[in-house]
Amino acid sequence: MKEKVKEFDKYVPKVHFELIPIKNLVSNQKYQRGLSTFHIQRTAANFDVRQVNLVKVSRRNGVNYVINGQHTVEVIAAVSGSRNTPVWCMIYDDLDYTQEANVFANQQKYVKPLKPYEVFMANVEADNDEQIVILNMVEFYNLRITPQKALGGICAISTLEHIYRNHGVRVLDRVLRLCVGTWEGETDFLSANILRGITRLVVAFGDDLQDDRFKEKVGSHPVRIISRAAKERNAGTRGYAEAMLDIYNTRLNPRLNS
């Protein structure tokens, strides 16, 4: 049995695990990145103990140097209100300073980040309200959440979540309804710029923006024409909103003013 264990030694890190009070952890090494107060505050506001990761520590000359997890440490300190709070640490006893720096620099090198589609669908499987509401709304209009561009598919997932979080379900519903009623069947009519551009108009003008007129006037122009006009005006969402508003205002008196 011991021979079998030795056979796999090179695949198993030589570490042990301890609960260490935050006050006994050090993160002042030059290779460490600066702390982000915004990240700490945002994570603390949405704290979930089940999401806490192990803190990776190098115990060198009796000092516990944090290699990875300094933000985790500060989030827990902020939430608990005490630096006496212990955190689970995975401890290396055999690293020197340069090896620590190398671990820090390369620990994420071959980690494949989750794509927005994968995160969204995992949240659906977790029955998280936000993603369930968005998915149901998308499917109500016979659309789909997709990992890449597809006819009738929305891959601008972060945009859907942004609209929902910042403007609510009614605005998102109206934006989707306008998109479908205006360009259904066209390519790119569900792009992030189109969705965000319409959102700007809906939020800015509310009921003064007439849905039927929007579908008639703006829908008479293919998305590619609107995209071209948008690029000639302003970068990103603002250009798209201005291009669509200009078309909407054709022969309208009084005009909607941006």
Contacts in CASP RR format, 6 or more apart in sequence:
PFRMAT RR
TARGET T0000
AUTHOR 0000-0000-0000
METHOD contacts of the structure
MODEL  1
MKEKVKEFDKYVPKVHFELIPIKNLVSNQKYQRGLSTFHIQRTAANFDVR
QVNLVKVSRRNGVNYVINGQHTVEVIAAVSGSRNTPVWCMIYDDLDYTQE
ANVFANQQKYVKPLKPYEVFMANVEADNDEQIVILNMVEFYNLRITPQKA
LGGICAISTLEHIYRNHGVRVLDRVLRLCVGTWEGETDFLSANILRGITR
LVVAFGDDLQDDRFKEKVGSHPVRIISRAAKERNAGTRGYAEAMLDIYNT
RLNPRLNS
13 90 0 8 1.000
13 92 0 8 1.000
14 92 0 8 1.000
14 93 0 8 1.000
14 94 0 8 1.000
15 90 0 8 1.000
15 91 0 8 1.000
15 92 0 8 1.000
16 90 0 8 1.000
16 91 0 8 1.000
16 93 0 8 1.000
17 54 0 8 1.000
17 88 0 8 1.000
17 89 0 8 1.000
17 90 0 8 1.000
17 91 0 8 1.000
18 88 0 8 1.000
18 89 0 8 1.000
18 91 0 8 1.000
19 86 0 8 1.000
19 87 0 8 1.000
19 88 0 8 1.000
19 89 0 8 1.000
20 55 0 8 1.000
20 57 0 8 1.000
20 64 0 8 1.000
20 86 0 8 1.000
20 87 0 8 1.000
20 89 0 8 1.000
21 83 0 8 1.000
21 84 0 8 1.000
21 85 0 8 1.000
21 86 0 8 1.000
22 73 0 8 1.000
22 76 0 8 1.000
22 77 0 8 1.000
22 82 0 8 1.000
22 83 0 8 1.000
22 84 0 8 1.000
22 85 0 8 1.000
22 86 0 8 1.000
22 87 0 8 1.000
23 83 0 8 1.000
23 84 0 8 1.000
24 64 0 8 1.000
25 55 0 8 1.000
25 57 0 8 1.000
25 64 0 8 1.000
25 66 0 8 1.000
25 73 0 8 1.000
25 87 0 8 1.000
25 89 0 8 1.000
26 63 0 8 1.000
26 64 0 8 1.000
26 65 0 8 1.000
26 66 0 8 1.000
27 65 0 8 1.000
27 66 0 8 1.000
27 70 0 8 1.000
27 73 0 8 1.000
29 65 0 8 1.000
29 97 0 8 1.000
29 100 0 8 1.000
29 101 0 8 1.000
29 104 0 8 1.000
31 100 0 8 1.000
31 101 0 8 1.000
31 104 0 8 1.000
31 105 0 8 1.000
32 66 0 8 1.000
32 70 0 8 1.000
32 104 0 8 1.000
35 70 0 8 1.000
35 71 0 8 1.000
35 74 0 8 1.000
36 71 0 8 1.000
39 71 0 8 1.000
40 71 0 8 1.000
40 74 0 8 1.000
40 75 0 8 1.000
40 78 0 8 1.000
41 78 0 8 1.000
43 71 0 8 1.000
43 75 0 8 1.000
44 75 0 8 1.000
44 78 0 8 1.000
44 79 0 8 1.000
47 75 0 8 1.000
47 79 0 8 1.000
52 72 0 8 1.000
52 76 0 8 1.000
52 87 0 8 1.000
52 88 0 8 1.000
53 69 0 8 1.000
53 72 0 8 1.000
54 88 0 8 1.000
54 89 0 8 1.000
54 90 0 8 1.000
55 66 0 8 1.000
55 68 0 8 1.000
55 69 0 8 1.000
55 72 0 8 1.000
55 73 0 8 1.000
55 87 0 8 1.000
55 88 0 8 1.000
55 89 0 8 1.000
55 90 0 8 1.000
56 66 0 8 1.000
56 67 0 8 1.000
56 68 0 8 1.000
56 69 0 8 1.000
56 89 0 8 1.000
56 90 0 8 1.000
56 92 0 8 1.000
56 103 0 8 1.000
56 107 0 8 1.000
57 64 0 8 1.000
57 65 0 8 1.000
57 66 0 8 1.000
57 67 0 8 1.000
57 89 0 8 1.000
57 90 0 8 1.000
57 91 0 8 1.000
57 92 0 8 1.000
58 64 0 8 1.000
58 65 0 8 1.000
58 67 0 8 1.000
58 91 0 8 1.000
58 92 0 8 1.000
58 95 0 8 1.000
58 99 0 8 1.000
58 100 0 8 1.000
58 103 0 8 1.000
59 65 0 8 1.000
59 91 0 8 1.000
59 92 0 8 1.000
59 93 0 8 1.000
60 95 0 8 1.000
60 96 0 8 1.000
60 97 0 8 1.000
60 100 0 8 1.000
64 89 0 8 1.000
64 91 0 8 1.000
65 100 0 8 1.000
66 73 0 8 1.000
67 92 0 8 1.000
67 95 0 8 1.000
67 100 0 8 1.000
67 103 0 8 1.000
67 104 0 8 1.000
67 107 0 8 1.000
68 103 0 8 1.000
68 104 0 8 1.000
68 107 0 8 1.000
72 87 0 8 1.000
73 87 0 8 1.000
76 85 0 8 1.000
76 87 0 8 1.000
77 83 0 8 1.000
77 85 0 8 1.000
95 103 0 8 1.000
114 122 0 8 1.000
115 147 0 8 1.000
116 157 0 8 1.000
116 158 0 8 1.000
117 145 0 8 1.000
117 146 0 8 1.000
117 147 0 8 1.000
117 155 0 8 1.000
117 157 0 8 1.000
118 147 0 8 1.000
120 131 0 8 1.000
120 145 0 8 1.000
120 157 0 8 1.000
120 161 0 8 1.000
121 145 0 8 1.000
123 130 0 8 1.000
123 131 0 8 1.000
124 131 0 8 1.000
124 132 0 8 1.000
124 135 0 8 1.000
130 161 0 8 1.000
130 164 0 8 1.000
130 165 0 8 1.000
131 161 0 8 1.000
133 164 0 8 1.000
133 169 0 8 1.000
134 145 0 8 1.000
134 160 0 8 1.000
134 161 0 8 1.000
134 164 0 8 1.000
134 172 0 8 1.000
135 145 0 8 1.000
137 169 0 8 1.000
137 172 0 8 1.000
137 173 0 8 1.000
137 176 0 8 1.000
138 144 0 8 1.000
138 145 0 8 1.000
138 154 0 8 1.000
138 160 0 8 1.000
138 176 0 8 1.000
141 176 0 8 1.000
141 177 0 8 1.000
141 180 0 8 1.000
142 152 0 8 1.000
142 180 0 8 1.000
143 152 0 8 1.000
143 153 0 8 1.000
143 154 0 8 1.000
143 176 0 8 1.000
143 180 0 8 1.000
143 190 0 8 1.000
144 150 0 8 1.000
144 152 0 8 1.000
144 153 0 8 1.000
144 154 0 8 1.000
145 153 0 8 1.000
145 154 0 8 1.000
145 155 0 8 1.000
145 157 0 8 1.000
145 160 0 8 1.000
146 152 0 8 1.000
146 153 0 8 1.000
146 154 0 8 1.000
146 155 0 8 1.000
147 155 0 8 1.000
148 155 0 8 1.000
149 155 0 8 1.000
149 187 0 8 1.000
149 188 0 8 1.000
151 185 0 8 1.000
151 187 0 8 1.000
152 185 0 8 1.000
152 190 0 8 1.000
153 190 0 8 1.000
154 160 0 8 1.000
154 190 0 8 1.000
154 195 0 8 1.000
156 190 0 8 1.000
156 191 0 8 1.000
156 192 0 8 1.000
156 195 0 8 1.000
158 192 0 8 1.000
159 192 0 8 1.000
159 195 0 8 1.000
159 196 0 8 1.000
160 172 0 8 1.000
160 195 0 8 1.000
162 196 0 8 1.000
163 171 0 8 1.000
163 172 0 8 1.000
163 175 0 8 1.000
163 195 0 8 1.000
163 196 0 8 1.000
163 199 0 8 1.000
164 172 0 8 1.000
167 199 0 8 1.000
167 202 0 8 1.000
167 203 0 8 1.000
171 199 0 8 1.000
171 202 0 8 1.000
171 203 0 8 1.000
174 202 0 8 1.000
174 211 0 8 1.000
175 195 0 8 1.000
175 198 0 8 1.000
175 199 0 8 1.000
175 202 0 8 1.000
177 211 0 8 1.000
178 198 0 8 1.000
178 202 0 8 1.000
178 211 0 8 1.000
178 214 0 8 1.000
178 215 0 8 1.000
179 189 0 8 1.000
179 190 0 8 1.000
179 194 0 8 1.000
179 195 0 8 1.000
179 198 0 8 1.000
181 215 0 8 1.000
182 189 0 8 1.000
182 214 0 8 1.000
182 215 0 8 1.000
182 218 0 8 1.000
182 219 0 8 1.000
183 189 0 8 1.000
183 219 0 8 1.000
183 222 0 8 1.000
183 223 0 8 1.000
186 222 0 8 1.000
186 223 0 8 1.000
187 223 0 8 1.000
188 194 0 8 1.000
188 223 0 8 1.000
188 224 0 8 1.000
188 227 0 8 1.000
189 223 0 8 1.000
191 223 0 8 1.000
193 227 0 8 1.000
193 230 0 8 1.000
193 236 0 8 1.000
193 237 0 8 1.000
193 240 0 8 1.000
194 223 0 8 1.000
194 226 0 8 1.000
194 240 0 8 1.000
196 236 0 8 1.000
196 237 0 8 1.000
196 240 0 8 1.000
196 241 0 8 1.000
197 237 0 8 1.000
197 238 0 8 1.000
197 239 0 8 1.000
197 240 0 8 1.000
197 241 0 8 1.000
197 244 0 8 1.000
198 241 0 8 1.000
198 244 0 8 1.000
200 237 0 8 1.000
200 238 0 8 1.000
200 241 0 8 1.000
201 209 0 8 1.000
201 214 0 8 1.000
201 241 0 8 1.000
201 244 0 8 1.000
201 245 0 8 1.000
201 248 0 8 1.000
202 209 0 8 1.000
204 241 0 8 1.000
204 258 0 8 1.000
205 256 0 8 1.000
208 256 0 8 1.000
209 248 0 8 1.000
209 256 0 8 1.000
213 248 0 8 1.000
213 252 0 8 1.000
214 244 0 8 1.000
214 248 0 8 1.000
217 247 0 8 1.000
217 248 0 8 1.000
217 250 0 8 1.000
218 226 0 8 1.000
218 244 0 8 1.000
218 247 0 8 1.000
218 248 0 8 1.000
220 247 0 8 1.000
221 247 0 8 1.000
226 240 0 8 1.000
226 243 0 8 1.000
226 244 0 8 1.000
226 247 0 8 1.000
227 240 0 8 1.000
229 243 0 8 1.000
229 246 0 8 1.000
230 236 0 8 1.000
230 239 0 8 1.000
230 240 0 8 1.000
230 242 0 8 1.000
230 243 0 8 1.000
231 239 0 8 1.000
233 239 0 8 1.000
233 242 0 8 1.000
233 243 0 8 1.000
234 242 0 8 1.000
241 258 0 8 1.000
242 258 0 8 1.000
245 256 0 8 1.000
245 258 0 8 1.000
248 256 0 8 1.000
249 255 0 8 1.000
249 256 0 8 1.000
END
